Amino acid sequence: MFGEQPDDLWLWVETCKRRQAQDLNTAKAAKADQYVAAVEAFGEQHGHPGAGR
């Protein structure tokens, strides 16, 4: 996905934000936080600074 459609990074960011906003149990909330961090790191490494903010 990322390699072929880099302009769709916003979709990953939006999905992560929606998951974080949900009432999740501790394990799912931690996983959502991991995804957000991964998307932010990917965006910064591939020329999309602040992608997750």
N, C-alpha and C positions, 0 to 999 in steps of 0.2 A: 504494500500500500504506500508506504512512505517514499520508496524509490521511484515509483511510477506516477504518483499523484501528490507531489509535495505541496501543492496549493490547497489540499484538503486537510492540512494540519489543523486548521480552525475547527473542523468537525470533531477531531479527537479532543481538542481543548474543551469544546462545548460539552461533549459527552462526559468528560472527566468532571467538569464543574457541576453538571447535573447530578452525577453520582455522589459527589461530595455533599451536595445539598440535601440528599435523601436521609431519612432516619435509618442509618445502618448500624448493625451490631459492630462491635469493636474490630473483629477480624476483617469484615468487609470494608469498614472505614479505613483501616490500615492499607488494604489492597488498593482502594481508590486513591489514597495519598501516594502510593508507589507509582500508580499509573500517571498521575499528574506530574510527579517528579521526572518520570521517564519521558513524557511528552515535552516538558520544558527543556530537558537536557538535549533531546533530539533536535528540537527547534533551534536552540542556540548553536548546536554543532553544525547545522545545515543551513545557516543563514536566515533564520527566523527568530531573531532575538526578542525575548519577551513573549514568546508564543503562548505561554500558559498564564499570562497575567492579564 
